[in-house]
Amino acid sequence: MNPTILVVALPLISGGCASTLPPDVPTPDVLLLSDAPPINYRTPVTGYVDRRPVDPKPWKKQNDLQAPPKGDAS
């Protein structure tokens, strides 16, 4: 038998036969005592805003509104 298969299979088999859980696995009692925020229902359309297509605005005015003030060194 290949030794690497034995090295992998032995811990898996012995771990499957363990009778007690490791200490870091929570038991059902711990899960029941944990505090969790209540579940509130929120509809999937919360915050939906109806948007309609509009005609394009002149790009020069849009550019002037977003440009830095005159004389600003960038």
Secondary structure by P-SEA (a helix, b strand, c coil): ccaaaaaaaaaaaaaaaccccccccccaaaaaacccccbbbbccccbbbbbbbbccccaaaaaaaacccccccc
